[in-house]
Amino acid sequence: MRPLIAGFETIIVVGLLFTGSTAWGQGPVTTPKGEDFSPLKSVPAKKTTPKTTIIEFELLQSSDGGGMHAQTWSKVLGPLDVSLRIHRPLLDDKPELKEREAGNLRYVTAVGLLDRSGQISFPDRSFTLSDSVKLKEWVTELRTYGVRGTPTGRPLWGLTREQFTLIYDGLIKPVEFDTEEMPLRQMVANLSLPPQYPLRWSADATAELARLGDRTKVRQQLKGFSTATALAVVLNDLRLGFRPNRTPSGEIELLVEPRNSKQEPWPIGWPLQRQNVKAAPKFFVMVPIVLSDVELSDVINGISKASETPILIDYAELDAKKIDLEKIKVSFPRKTTNWSIALSRMIVPQRLTQELWQDEAGRAFVLITTTRAGRPSESDRSGP
């Protein structure tokens, strides 16, 4: 994305009128509030000793077959010390995770569906016969933490509120260097990640990076954003994400994995804790605007500078929909309005929308993403 304007007071470039300056400020440091995500100051949680856990797989043979794969799955699960039982569903049998305890033993039973292709499906994940590495990771997680070790859909990733608060606070520090065009590994290595929460790349994430090869340079300028948001953005651009994860030793790590892993990743932004006009005042100020056939990437860059409001791009979604901002040209008739309205009217015809969020340090920003169905709104996203 090429810069459209440098420092100015009032300037018309390719028919687009901007007023403002190039600097954008940082709002007051606040942390998101909410029943599920209110960060709490507290001492670290005590480590716990894992119970001795017995893992059982119970596979429900689908009506279209699947029994022919029973022997193969038995060979796959045998080295993982997992018992296997395959049968046709009875009464209300359904995929689920359950556990029971007897003395010092904990029994974890994973009930899944075995289809004719040999795939086994559980409530929040599926495996094929070639997914031995992912399956081993999951079995290890179940053996260590039991059913609580699969916190899909739980806002605190299976952590206590105190543990979450410590991680959240450890990821507030802003990025102090330019990131655009920097190699991903170099950018991540330069982040101020808390040493007590090491970053680990899952097997699938490592494989994805190997597949991308040299196409892993950072696509956006993230200087000034909190460490958590910067990391979430740069990984999202590669269809990856990160989340807190409990390790077998009882420590907490930051796990990088593909966004299609069905585990909720750390989000890009949290609901604003101030009114929109107070969070990004110049984004809503009335100004005269006129634009004629300008590259959309330049328009976005120019509006960001003129309104002193950082704008991020959800490249994962745009790439999936094959939307290239540099190949789109937009126009806007001469009118006095605010940047929010003008930007919205220019991007909506391109199947895009804008959302206003804040990072972990309270810095407001605009996220441009696709108008895809099912995207959570600010009211749906509970807390950070």
C-alpha positions in Angstrom: 0.0 0.0 0.0 1.6 3.3 -1.1 1.4 6.4 1.1 -1.0 9.0 -0.4 0.0 12.0 1.6 2.7 13.2 3.9 2.4 16.1 6.4 -0.1 18.7 5.2 -2.8 21.1 6.3 -5.2 21.0 3.3 -4.3 19.3 0.0 -6.2 17.9 -3.0 -4.6 14.7 -4.5 -6.2 13.1 -7.5 -9.4 14.9 -6.6 -9.5 13.8 -3.0 -9.6 16.5 -0.3 -7.9 15.8 3.0 -7.5 17.9 6.0 -5.5 17.1 9.1 -2.0 15.9 10.0 -0.1 12.7 9.7 0.2 11.8 13.4 -2.3 9.7 15.3 -2.5 9.6 19.0 -3.0 7.0 21.7 -6.1 6.9 23.8 -6.1 6.4 27.5 -4.9 3.0 28.6 -8.0 1.0 29.5 -8.7 -2.7 29.6 -12.0 -4.2 28.3 -14.8 -4.8 30.8 -17.3 -7.6 30.8 -18.6 -10.5 32.8 -16.4 -13.1 31.0 -13.3 -11.0 30.3 -12.7 -8.5 33.0 -9.0 -8.6 33.7 -8.4 -9.1 37.5 -5.2 -8.3 39.4 -4.3 -11.4 41.3 -1.4 -13.7 42.1 -0.6 -16.4 39.5 -2.6 -19.6 39.9 -0.9 -22.4 41.7 0.3 -25.3 39.6 -1.6 -28.6 39.9 -0.4 -32.2 39.5 -2.1 -34.0 36.7 -4.1 -37.1 37.6 -3.3 -40.5 36.0 -5.6 -40.4 33.0 -7.0 -43.3 30.9 -8.1 -42.3 27.4 -10.9 -44.2 25.7 -12.1 -43.6 22.1 -15.7 -44.8 21.4 -16.4 -44.5 17.7 -20.0 -44.7 16.4 -20.1 -46.4 13.0 -22.2 -44.3 10.6 -25.1 -45.9 8.7 -23.1 -45.6 5.4 -20.3 -47.7 6.7 -16.9 -47.1 8.3 -16.3 -50.5 9.9 -13.7 -51.4 7.4 -11.4 -48.8 8.9 -11.6 -50.1 12.4 -8.4 -52.2 12.2 -6.5 -49.3 10.8 -7.6 -46.9 13.6 -6.7 -49.5 16.1 -3.1 -49.5 14.8 -3.0 -45.7 14.8 -4.3 -45.4 18.4 -2.4 -48.3 19.9 1.0 -46.4 20.2 -0.9 -43.5 21.8 -2.1 -45.9 24.6 -5.7 -45.2 23.7 -8.3 -48.0 24.0 -10.8 -48.2 21.1 -14.4 -49.5 20.8 -16.4 -49.2 17.6 -20.1 -49.9 17.4 -23.3 -48.7 15.8 -25.1 -45.8 17.6 -27.7 -46.9 20.3 -30.6 -44.7 21.4 -29.2 -41.2 22.1 -25.5 -42.0 21.4 -23.8 -38.9 19.9 -20.3 -37.4 19.6 -19.3 -36.0 23.0 -16.5 -35.7 25.5 -17.0 -37.0 29.0 -14.9 -38.0 32.0 -15.3 -39.8 35.3 -13.0 -40.3 38.3 -12.3 -43.3 40.4 -9.8 -42.7 43.2 -6.6 -41.4 41.6 -7.7 -42.4 38.1 -9.5 -40.2 35.6 -11.2 -41.8 32.6 -11.7 -39.5 29.6 -14.0 -40.9 26.9 -14.1 -39.3 23.5 -17.2 -40.4 21.6 -16.9 -39.7 17.8 -18.5 -40.6 14.5 -16.6 -42.9 12.1 -17.8 -42.4 8.5 -17.2 -44.5 5.4 -14.1 -42.4 4.4 -12.4 -43.4 7.6 -12.7 -39.9 9.1 -13.5 -39.6 12.8 -15.4 -36.6 14.0 -15.8 -35.3 17.6 -17.8 -32.3 18.8 -15.1 -29.7 17.9 -12.6 -31.4 15.6 -12.1 -34.2 13.0 -9.2 -36.4 12.1 -8.3 -38.5 9.1 -5.9 -41.4 9.1 -3.1 -39.0 7.9 -3.6 -36.6 10.9 -1.4 -38.6 13.3 0.5 -35.5 14.6 -2.6 -33.5 15.4 -4.2 -36.6 16.9 -1.2 -37.1 19.2 -1.3 -33.5 20.3 -5.0 -33.8 21.2 -4.6 -37.1 23.1 -1.7 -35.5 25.1 -4.0 -32.6 25.9 -6.8 -34.8 27.0 -4.5 -37.0 29.1 -3.0 -34.0 30.9 -6.1 -31.8 31.4 -9.1 -34.1 30.8 -12.2 -32.6 29.1 -11.4 -29.2 30.5 -8.4 -29.2 28.2 -10.6 -28.5 25.1 -11.9 -25.0 25.9 -13.5 -24.3 22.5 -16.1 -21.6 22.8 -15.0 -20.7 26.4 -14.0 -17.0 26.5 -11.1 -17.5 28.8 -9.5 -20.5 26.9 -10.0 -22.7 30.0 -8.0 -20.3 32.1 -9.0 -18.7 35.4 -9.8 -15.0 35.3 -6.6 -14.3 37.2 -4.5 -16.2 34.7 -6.1 -14.4 31.8 -5.5 -11.0 33.4 -1.8 -11.8 33.8 -1.5 -12.8 30.1 -3.6 -9.8 28.9 -1.4 -7.4 30.9 1.7 -9.0 29.6 0.7 -8.3 26.0 -0.2 -4.6 26.3 3.2 -3.1 25.6 3.2 -1.3 22.2 5.4 -2.3 19.2 8.2 0.2 18.9 9.6 -0.7 15.5 8.4 -0.5 11.9 6.9 -3.8 10.8 5.8 -3.5 7.1 7.7 -5.8 4.8 9.7 -7.3 7.7 10.0 -11.2 7.6 7.5 -12.8 9.9 10.0 -14.7 12.0 12.1 -11.5 12.5 9.0 -9.4 13.4 7.8 -12.0 16.0 11.3 -12.4 17.5 11.4 -8.6 18.1 8.1 -8.5 19.9 8.1 -7.9 23.6 6.5 -11.2 24.5 6.4 -12.0 28.2 9.1 -14.7 28.8 6.8 -16.6 31.2 4.5 -17.3 28.2 6.7 -18.8 25.5 5.4 -18.8 21.9 5.0 -22.3 20.3 4.2 -23.1 16.7 1.9 -26.1 16.3 2.8 -28.8 13.7 0.1 -27.4 11.4 1.3 -23.8 11.7 4.9 -24.9 11.0 3.7 -26.8 7.9 1.8 -23.8 6.7 4.8 -21.5 7.0 6.9 -24.0 5.1 4.3 -24.1 2.4 4.2 -20.3 2.1 8.0 -20.1 1.9 9.0 -16.5 1.1 5.4 -15.2 1.2 5.5 -14.5 4.9 6.5 -10.9 5.1 4.4 -8.6 7.3 1.9 -6.8 5.1 0.9 -3.9 7.5 2.4 -1.2 9.6 1.8 -2.3 13.2 4.1 0.1 15.0 2.3 1.6 18.0 -0.2 -1.2 18.4 -0.2 -3.4 21.5 1.9 -6.6 21.3 -1.2 -8.8 21.3 -3.0 -7.0 18.5 0.1 -6.8 16.4 0.7 -10.6 16.8 -2.9 -11.4 16.1 -2.9 -9.2 12.9 0.3 -10.5 11.4 -0.7 -14.1 12.0 -4.2 -13.5 10.7 -2.8 -12.2 7.4 -1.4 -15.8 7.0 -4.6 -17.4 8.2 -3.0 -18.3 11.5 -3.8 -17.2 15.1 -2.6 -17.6 18.6 -4.2 -18.4 21.9 -3.2 -19.2 25.5 -2.7 -22.9 26.1 -2.0 -24.9 29.2 1.1 -27.1 28.9 1.6 -30.6 30.4 3.9 -29.1 33.0 1.2 -26.7 34.2 2.7 -23.6 32.6 0.9 -21.4 30.0 2.2 -20.9 26.5 1.0 -18.9 23.5 0.1 -21.5 20.9 0.2 -20.6 17.1 -2.1 -22.6 14.9 -4.2 -22.3 11.8 -7.4 -20.3 12.2 -9.4 -23.3 10.9 -8.4 -25.3 14.0 -11.8 -24.7 15.6 -10.1 -23.3 18.6 -11.0 -19.6 19.2 -7.9 -17.5 18.5 -7.0 -14.3 20.3 -9.1 -11.6 18.6 -8.1 -8.6 16.6 -9.5 -5.9 18.9 -12.0 -5.6 21.7 -15.2 -3.6 22.1 -14.6 0.1 22.6 -14.8 1.4 26.2 -15.6 4.9 25.0 -18.1 6.4 22.6 -17.0 6.3 18.9 -16.6 10.0 18.6 -14.4 10.1 21.7 -12.3 7.1 20.7 -11.6 8.4 17.2 -12.8 12.0 17.1 -11.3 13.1 13.7 -12.7 10.0 12.0 -16.2 11.5 12.7 -15.4 15.2 12.1 -17.3 16.9 9.2 -15.0 17.8 6.2 -15.4 18.5 2.5 -14.4 15.4 0.5 -14.2 14.8 -3.2 -12.6 11.8 -5.0 -12.4 10.7 -8.6 -11.1 7.3 -9.7 -8.5 6.7 -6.9 -6.9 3.4 -6.0 -8.7 2.1 -2.9 -5.5 1.2 -1.0 -4.4 4.8 -1.4 -7.7 6.1 -0.2 -7.6 4.0 2.9 -4.0 5.1 3.7 -5.0 8.7 3.1 -8.1 8.6 5.3 -6.1 6.9 8.1 -3.6 9.8 8.1 -6.1 12.6 7.7 -8.4 11.3 10.4 -5.5 10.3 12.7 -7.1 6.9 13.0 -5.1 3.7 12.2 -6.8 1.4 9.8 -6.0 -2.3 9.6 -7.0 -4.8 6.9 -8.3 -8.3 7.4 -6.2 -9.7 4.6 -7.2 -13.3 5.5 -10.8 -12.5 4.6 -10.0 -10.3 1.6 -7.6 -12.9 0.1 -10.3 -15.6 0.6 -12.8 -13.5 -1.4 -10.1 -12.5 -3.9 -10.5 -8.8 -3.2 -7.3 -6.8 -4.1 -7.5 -3.2 -2.8 -4.8 -2.1 -5.3 -6.9 -3.2 -8.2 -10.0 -1.3 -7.1 -10.6 2.4 -7.9 -13.3 4.4 -6.2 -14.9 7.8 -6.5 -16.8 10.0 -4.1 -18.9 13.1 -5.2 -18.0 16.4 -3.6 -19.8 16.5 -0.3 -19.2 17.6 3.3 -19.4 14.5 5.5 -17.2 12.6 7.9 -14.5 10.0 7.1 -16.5 7.1 8.5 -19.5 7.7 6.2 -17.3 8.4 3.2 -15.2 5.3 3.7 -18.3 3.1 4.3 -20.0 4.3 1.1 -16.8 3.5 -0.9 -16.1 0.1 0.4 -19.7 -1.4 0.8 -20.1 -1.8 -3.0 -16.8 -3.8 -2.9 -18.3 -6.3 -0.4 -16.4 -4.8 2.4 -17.3 -3.3 5.8 -15.5 -1.3 8.5 -15.5 -2.0 12.2 -14.3 0.2 15.1 -12.4 -1.7 17.9 -9.6 -1.0 20.4 -6.4 -2.8 21.2 -5.4 -4.1 24.6 -4.0 -0.7 25.5 -7.2 1.2 24.6 -6.0 2.5 21.2 -9.0 2.8 18.8 -8.6 1.5 15.2 -10.7 0.7 12.2 -10.7 -2.9 10.8 -11.7 -3.4 7.2 -13.0 -6.8 6.5 -15.6 -8.5 4.2 -19.3 -8.4 4.6 -19.4 -12.1 5.3 -22.4 -13.7 7.0 -22.0 -14.7 10.6 -19.3 -12.3 11.6 -19.8 -11.3 15.3 -20.8 -7.7 16.0 -19.4 -5.6 18.8 -22.4 -6.5 21.0 -21.7 -10.2 20.3 -18.0 -10.1 21.2 -18.0 -10.3 25.0 -14.9 -8.6 26.2 -11.4 -9.0 24.9 
